[in-house]
Amino acid sequence: MNPYDRLTALDASFLHMERPEYPMHVGAVSVFDGAPFFAADGRFRIDDVRDLVMSRLPLLPRFRRRLMSVPYEQGRPIWVDDDDFDITYHVRHTALPRPGSWEQLVALTTRVQEGLLDRDRPLWEIWFVEGLEGGNVAVLQKTHHALIDGVSGVDVATLLLDMSPEFPPPVVAEWTPERAPSASQLLLDTLRERLTQPAEIVRSIRSMLRGPRHALERAYDLAQSMTTMVTRDAIAPRTSINARTGRHRRLAVVRIPLADVKEIRRGLGGTINDVVLAGVSGGLRRLFVHRADDTDNLHLRVLCPVSVRSEDQRGSLGNKVSAMFVNLPVDNRPAVETLQAIAAQTADLKERRQAVGAEMLLGMTEYVAPTLMSLAARVVHRQPFFNLVVTNVPGPQQPLYMMGARLVESFPIVPLTRNLSVVVGILSYDGTLHFGVWGDRDACADIEVFAGGIDDAFTELRKVAQERG
């Protein structure tokens, strides 16, 4: 029995990948109606905000835990209670000069998100920003990818929010940190745990072979899904968005009504994700044309994370994700033909269950030595298999509140890697798709061209859908 809260291989890989140029935290910039955050004398209620967060932390135990490494890197790190936990470090308060503009908020967001999280503390921060025009308050979140994936990140944010503007005073319970093991005890237990891994592998094989039909089905699933990943198109073309990433960032956002996306889907076919990818394709086409890049017969290979989190795992932390690879046409074909090509391809990938194969391969990393995982994670920064990450996370479709303040909008921020100079995160909330287009400051000085192209692609698709309807 493993007594420790140990990182999975996938969680640990995000630690190995991290460099000052490539912070591996996921983030968001959210805007709230501001009035409920202020007391009658105009002071921001930061102490009440911290009490709210503290009252919810029993539901998020890892948010009071820090990393503890195994000596000599003989195993993956574990989470241990932080006996110096300080809520004032993690929940911060700052202000823009009034009236703060959206551009000033974006500038602050990039500065906050560019910095690494302190690995000697729990790996998260929340910044409350007052001074926005209209009296609004912004909330900047950053949480290490080793702690959460995109879907569990939505669950965590939801735990800090309420379905109603009614806000009862929070109750902050006493908390006593558990004592961390000594380094020598952790090393001994880890080595003992590693000795059981060969037996676990044998047991897994025996379990699969007990049911021949089940074994054949799983083997067939794996073979089918692997054929979708190992193809002549598996190596992505090198493009101008695959430049070397530096330390500084840019953010652009796009707001698309969910009703428009559903109208496009009804009129032109495909799924909501297919429509989203068609919109991103239009943005890429606009970007490449702006850069005078050759787009003839150009297809980009896009990594789309797929949640494999079951319903009973909602609210749990750690990464429960697989992946799907989609070849995205960015040539000069009409947006409707782009959508049709994407829909046909994703339907085929789902039929052949590509995400199942990726999940199996990721599961196998649990048995890989930590030092080899560290090397593999570093190689990912130079990976040749995809040009872009597009992650679409479904959020709640009704208004949410914090301390009685309504959440107006929220834009996700997804980490970059060494040769991915731009990524696209999408969060649906309360009837709107919120696109966070996050890019390297130097390689993507024209990031607004990309964002504008996404917006225009949806406009074009909606116009055709209405004409056909």
Long-range contacts (C-beta under 8 A, 24 or more apart in sequence): 2-193, 3-189, 4-78, 4-79, 4-181, 4-186, 4-189, 5-62, 5-65, 5-78, 5-79, 5-80, 6-75, 6-76, 6-77, 6-78, 6-79, 7-67, 7-76, 7-77, 7-78, 7-79, 7-146, 7-318, 8-76, 8-318, 8-319, 8-366, 9-76, 9-362, 9-365, 9-366, 9-368, 9-373, 10-319, 10-321, 10-362, 10-365, 11-76, 11-145, 11-146, 11-147, 11-318, 11-319, 12-76, 12-77, 12-146, 12-370, 12-373, 12-377, 13-365, 13-373, 13-376, 13-377, 13-380, 14-144, 14-145, 14-146, 14-319, 14-377, 15-67, 15-77, 15-119, 15-144, 15-146, 15-377, 16-373, 16-374, 16-376, 16-377, 16-378, 17-377, 17-378, 17-380, 17-381, 17-417, 18-116, 19-381, 19-418, 20-116, 20-247, 21-245, 21-246, 21-247, 21-418, 22-245, 22-381, 22-415, 22-416, 22-417, 22-418, 23-113, 23-114, 23-115, 23-116, 23-117, 23-415, 24-144, 24-145, 24-146, 24-415, 25-113, 25-117, 25-123, 25-142, 25-143, 25-144, 25-145, 25-415, 26-142, 26-143, 26-144, 26-145, 26-148, 26-149, 26-150, 26-153, 26-412, 26-413, 26-414, 26-415, 26-425, 27-113, 27-140, 27-141, 27-142, 27-143, 27-412, 27-413, 28-139, 28-140, 28-141, 28-153, 28-157, 28-410, 28-411, 28-412, 28-413, 28-427, 28-436, 29-105, 29-106, 29-109, 29-138, 29-139, 29-140, 29-141, 29-251, 29-410, 29-411, 29-413, 29-436, 30-138, 30-139, 30-140, 30-141, 30-407, 30-408, 30-409, 30-410, 30-411, 31-132, 31-136, 31-137, 31-138, 31-139, 31-407, 31-408, 31-409, 31-410, 32-136, 32-137, 32-138, 32-139, 32-402, 32-405, 32-406, 32-407, 32-408, 33-135, 33-136, 33-137, 33-405, 33-406, 33-408, 34-130, 34-132, 34-134, 34-135, 34-136, 34-137, 34-405, 35-135, 35-405, 36-165, 36-167, 36-403, 36-404, 36-405, 37-128, 37-130, 37-137, 37-403, 37-405, 38-130, 44-93, 44-95, 44-128, 44-130, 44-137, 45-403, 46-91, 46-93, 46-128, 48-170, 48-403, 49-91, 49-93, 49-128, 49-403, 50-87, 50-88, 50-91, 51-170, 51-172, 52-160, 52-170, 52-402, 52-403, 53-87, 53-90, 53-91, 53-126, 53-160, 54-87, 54-170, 54-172, 55-170, 55-171, 55-172, 55-173, 56-159, 56-160, 56-170, 57-175, 58-173, 58-175, 59-159, 59-315, 60-156, 60-159, 60-317, 62-122, 62-147, 62-317, 63-90, 63-122, 63-124, 63-147, 64-122, 64-175, 64-177, 65-122, 66-119, 66-120, 66-121, 66-122, 66-123, 67-119, 67-123, 67-146, 68-180, 68-181, 68-186, 70-186, 70-187, 70-190, 70-370, 71-183, 71-184, 71-186, 71-187, 72-187, 73-370, 73-371, 73-374, 74-187, 74-190, 74-191, 74-194, 74-370, 75-190, 75-191, 75-193, 75-194, 75-370, 76-370, 76-373, 78-186, 80-178, 80-180, 80-181, 81-177, 81-178, 81-179, 81-180, 82-121, 82-122, 82-177, 83-177, 83-179, 83-180, 85-122, 85-175, 85-177, 89-121, 89-125, 90-121, 90-122, 90-124, 90-125, 90-126, 91-125, 91-126, 91-128, 92-125, 92-126, 92-127, 92-128, 93-127, 93-128, 93-130, 94-127, 94-128, 94-129, 94-130, 95-129, 95-130, 95-131, 96-129, 96-130, 96-131, 96-132, 97-131, 98-131, 98-133, 99-131, 99-132, 99-133, 99-134, 100-129, 100-131, 100-132, 100-133, 101-133, 105-129, 105-132, 105-138, 106-251, 108-140, 109-138, 109-140, 109-251, 109-413, 110-248, 110-249, 110-250, 110-251, 110-441, 112-140, 112-142, 113-140, 113-142, 113-249, 113-413, 114-247, 114-248, 114-249, 117-142, 117-144, 123-147, 136-408, 137-405, 139-402, 142-413, 145-319, 145-415, 146-319, 147-317, 147-318, 148-317, 148-318, 148-319, 149-305, 149-307, 149-309, 149-318, 149-319, 149-320, 149-321, 150-305, 150-307, 150-321, 150-391, 150-393, 150-412, 150-414, 150-425, 151-307, 151-309, 151-320, 151-321, 151-393, 152-309, 152-314, 152-315, 152-316, 152-317, 152-318, 152-319, 152-320, 153-393, 153-412, 154-393, 154-394, 154-395, 154-396, 154-427, 155-314, 155-315, 155-316, 156-315, 156-317, 157-410, 158-396, 158-400, 159-315, 160-402, 161-400, 161-401, 161-402, 161-407, 162-400, 162-401, 162-402, 163-398, 163-400, 163-401, 164-401, 165-401, 165-404, 165-405, 165-406, 166-404, 167-401, 167-403, 167-404, 197-367, 200-367, 201-367, 221-353, 221-356, 221-357, 222-356, 222-357, 222-360, 224-352, 224-353, 224-357, 225-352, 225-353, 225-354, 225-355, 225-356, 225-357, 225-358, 225-360, 226-357, 227-352, 228-325, 228-348, 228-349, 228-352, 228-354, 228-357, 229-325, 229-354, 229-357, 229-358, 233-299, 233-301, 233-327, 234-301, 234-385, 235-384, 235-385, 236-300, 236-301, 236-384, 236-385, 236-386, 236-387, 237-298, 237-299, 237-300, 237-301, 237-387, 239-288, 239-293, 239-298, 239-300, 239-387, 240-288, 240-291, 240-293, 240-443, 241-284, 241-287, 241-387, 241-388, 241-420, 241-421, 241-422, 241-443, 241-444, 242-387, 242-419, 242-420, 242-421, 243-419, 243-421, 243-440, 243-443, 244-418, 244-419, 244-421, 244-443, 245-416, 245-417, 245-418, 245-419, 245-420, 245-421, 245-440, 245-443, 246-440, 246-441, 246-442, 246-443, 248-440, 248-441, 248-442, 249-416, 249-438, 249-439, 249-440, 249-441, 250-438, 250-439, 250-440, 250-441, 250-444, 250-445, 250-447, 251-411, 251-413, 251-436, 251-437, 251-438, 251-439, 251-447, 252-437, 252-439, 252-447, 252-448, 252-450, 252-451, 253-411, 253-434, 253-435, 253-436, 253-437, 253-451, 254-433, 254-434, 254-435, 254-437, 254-451, 254-454, 254-455, 255-409, 255-432, 255-433, 255-434, 255-435, 256-432, 256-433, 256-435, 256-454, 256-455, 256-458, 257-431, 257-432, 257-433, 258-397, 258-428, 258-431, 258-432, 258-433, 259-431, 260-458, 260-462, 261-433, 261-458, 263-462, 263-465, 263-466, 263-469, 264-339, 264-458, 264-461, 264-462, 264-465, 266-465, 266-469, 267-464, 267-465, 267-466, 267-468, 267-469, 268-336, 268-339, 268-340, 268-461, 268-464, 268-465, 268-468, 269-339, 269-340, 269-343, 270-339, 270-340, 270-342, 270-343, 270-346, 271-343, 271-346, 272-392, 273-304, 273-346, 273-392, 274-339, 274-342, 274-343, 274-346, 275-339, 275-458, 275-461, 276-390, 276-392, 276-426, 276-433, 277-302, 277-304, 277-326, 277-328, 277-342, 277-346, 277-390, 278-335, 278-338, 278-339, 278-342, 278-457, 278-461, 279-454, 279-457, 279-458, 279-461, 280-328, 280-388, 280-390, 280-424, 280-454, 280-457, 281-328, 281-329, 281-330, 281-335, 281-338, 281-342, 281-457, 282-335, 282-338, 282-453, 282-454, 282-456, 282-457, 282-458, 282-460, 283-437, 283-450, 283-451, 283-452, 283-453, 283-454, 283-455, 283-457, 284-328, 284-330, 284-388, 284-450, 284-453, 285-330, 285-331, 285-332, 285-453, 285-457, 286-449, 286-450, 286-452, 286-453, 286-456, 286-457, 287-446, 287-449, 287-450, 287-453, 288-330, 290-446, 290-449, 291-446, 295-330, 295-331, 295-332, 296-331, 296-332, 297-331, 298-329, 298-330, 298-331, 299-327, 299-328, 299-329, 299-330, 299-331, 300-327, 300-328, 300-330, 300-387, 300-388, 301-325, 301-326, 301-327, 301-328, 301-385, 301-386, 301-387, 301-388, 302-326, 302-327, 302-328, 302-386, 302-387, 302-388, 302-389, 302-390, 303-385, 303-386, 303-388, 303-389, 303-390, 304-389, 304-390, 304-391, 304-392, 305-389, 305-391, 306-355, 306-358, 308-355, 308-359, 322-355, 322-356, 322-358, 322-359, 322-362, 323-355, 323-358, 324-349, 324-354, 324-355, 324-358, 325-349, 325-354, 325-385, 325-386, 328-388, 334-460, 335-457, 335-460, 335-461, 335-464, 336-461, 336-464, 339-461, 380-417, 381-417, 381-418, 381-419, 382-418, 382-419, 383-417, 383-419, 387-420, 388-420, 388-422, 388-423, 388-424, 389-414, 389-420, 389-423, 389-424, 390-423, 390-424, 390-426, 391-423, 391-424, 391-425, 391-426, 392-426, 392-428, 393-425, 393-426, 393-427, 393-428, 394-428, 395-427, 395-428, 395-429, 396-429, 396-430, 397-428, 397-429, 397-430, 397-431, 398-430, 399-430, 400-429, 400-430, 409-434, 410-434, 411-435, 411-436, 412-436, 413-438, 414-438, 416-440, 422-447, 422-450
